[in-house]
Amino acid sequence: MTGRAPGPPAHLRLADEFFLVAHNHDADAIVPRLHGTGIDLGLAGALLAELVLDRRLQVTEGLLVVLDPTPTTDPLAASLLRDIVTEPPHSIRIWLDYVSQDARDKVGSRLHVAGHLAQVRTRKWWGGPAVRYRAVNAEMALVPEVRLHDLLARPHALGIDRISQEHKLMQDATLAALAHATGLLSALLWFHGPHRARSQVDELRRALPAQLLDLANQTEAAVGDAVLGRRR
């Protein structure tokens, strides 16, 4: 999956891309590539990062602070912003824990409403209905993954100035940082070699604005704590 990636599907936001990248689209229904905690916290980090990219939030000394309370045009982002506006400033970790509780359902629903995912109704093994998803267009669902491969498979002369000026590049770099933070990157880029992929991710992370890097770092710490907690 190297080579020039096609353009992104319309209206895919950062959390949408993380959701698609975190699932395999080869089967009749999407299959997770990562443990549930990693997906939930990665999506939470992506949803919060969307509001930073939209210039609604900023990170100040580890706290999420409202920069602009004006609702976004995206209903899910606007709903999350309302929750944050009504609270005093809390740490990134508190918001990650809160948002991760239902991030998977909400982002999956957003992709479904936008026409990127279709529902597949099945039954749970103990009885009762269950809803899973499949990509409406598997080729288009793979576009974020192809872009990620393209970003990390070859050297790029990136700097904070260029990333700050190109919104899509900043979103791609943030996606790479969150994929690394959750452990998803190793599942995606196993054939590139871990050293090369890590070198490219480190370059991207250095070029990210500090508040997006802080979000990625806090997401990584939250995933690590959750994994350690399950082993105790």
ChimeraX attribute file (.defattr): number of C-alpha atoms within 10 A of each C-alpha:
attribute: neighborCount
match mode: 1-to-1
recipient: residues
	/A:1	13
	/A:2	15
	/A:3	12
	/A:4	11
	/A:5	17
	/A:6	12
	/A:7	11
	/A:8	16
	/A:9	14
	/A:10	8
	/A:11	11
	/A:12	16
	/A:13	18
	/A:14	23
	/A:15	26
	/A:16	22
	/A:17	24
	/A:18	26
	/A:19	22
	/A:20	26
	/A:21	25
	/A:22	26
	/A:23	19
	/A:24	18
	/A:25	20
	/A:26	11
	/A:27	10
	/A:28	11
	/A:29	19
	/A:30	19
	/A:31	15
	/A:32	15
	/A:33	16
	/A:34	18
	/A:35	13
	/A:36	11
	/A:37	17
	/A:38	26
	/A:39	25
	/A:40	24
	/A:41	29
	/A:42	34
	/A:43	30
	/A:44	26
	/A:45	34
	/A:46	30
	/A:47	26
	/A:48	27
	/A:49	27
	/A:50	20
	/A:51	21
	/A:52	20
	/A:53	19
	/A:54	15
	/A:55	15
	/A:56	21
	/A:57	23
	/A:58	21
	/A:59	21
	/A:60	15
	/A:61	11
	/A:62	16
	/A:63	18
	/A:64	23
	/A:65	21
	/A:66	22
	/A:67	15
	/A:68	15
	/A:69	15
	/A:70	13
	/A:71	14
	/A:72	16
	/A:73	8
	/A:74	11
	/A:75	11
	/A:76	16
	/A:77	19
	/A:78	17
	/A:79	13
	/A:80	15
	/A:81	22
	/A:82	14
	/A:83	10
	/A:84	18
	/A:85	17
	/A:86	10
	/A:87	10
	/A:88	11
	/A:89	16
	/A:90	13
	/A:91	16
	/A:92	23
	/A:93	19
	/A:94	12
	/A:95	17
	/A:96	24
	/A:97	16
	/A:98	13
	/A:99	20
	/A:100	20
	/A:101	14
	/A:102	13
	/A:103	24
	/A:104	21
	/A:105	11
	/A:106	14
	/A:107	22
	/A:108	21
	/A:109	18
	/A:110	19
	/A:111	22
	/A:112	17
	/A:113	11
	/A:114	13
	/A:115	12
	/A:116	24
	/A:117	23
	/A:118	20
	/A:119	16
	/A:120	13
	/A:121	12
	/A:122	12
	/A:123	11
	/A:124	10
	/A:125	8
	/A:126	6
	/A:127	8
	/A:128	8
	/A:129	10
	/A:130	12
	/A:131	12
	/A:132	16
	/A:133	20
	/A:134	22
	/A:135	24
	/A:136	14
	/A:137	13
	/A:138	17
	/A:139	10
	/A:140	17
	/A:141	24
	/A:142	23
	/A:143	19
	/A:144	25
	/A:145	23
	/A:146	21
	/A:147	21
	/A:148	23
	/A:149	22
	/A:150	16
	/A:151	23
	/A:152	22
	/A:153	18
	/A:154	12
	/A:155	12
	/A:156	11
	/A:157	8
	/A:158	14
	/A:159	15
	/A:160	15
	/A:161	11
	/A:162	14
	/A:163	19
	/A:164	15
	/A:165	10
	/A:166	10
	/A:167	13
	/A:168	15
	/A:169	16
	/A:170	21
	/A:171	22
	/A:172	19
	/A:173	24
	/A:174	27
	/A:175	26
	/A:176	26
	/A:177	25
	/A:178	30
	/A:179	26
	/A:180	23
	/A:181	24
	/A:182	28
	/A:183	19
	/A:184	22
	/A:185	24
	/A:186	16
	/A:187	13
	/A:188	16
	/A:189	19
	/A:190	10
	/A:191	9
	/A:192	15
	/A:193	11
	/A:194	12
	/A:195	9
	/A:196	15
	/A:197	22
	/A:198	17
	/A:199	13
	/A:200	17
	/A:201	20
	/A:202	14
	/A:203	18
	/A:204	25
	/A:205	24
	/A:206	13
	/A:207	20
	/A:208	24
	/A:209	16
	/A:210	14
	/A:211	19
	/A:212	26
	/A:213	21
	/A:214	18
	/A:215	27
	/A:216	26
	/A:217	19
	/A:218	21
	/A:219	28
	/A:220	23
	/A:221	15
	/A:222	23
	/A:223	21
	/A:224	16
	/A:225	11
	/A:226	14
	/A:227	14
	/A:228	10
	/A:229	9
	/A:230	7
	/A:231	6
	/A:232	5
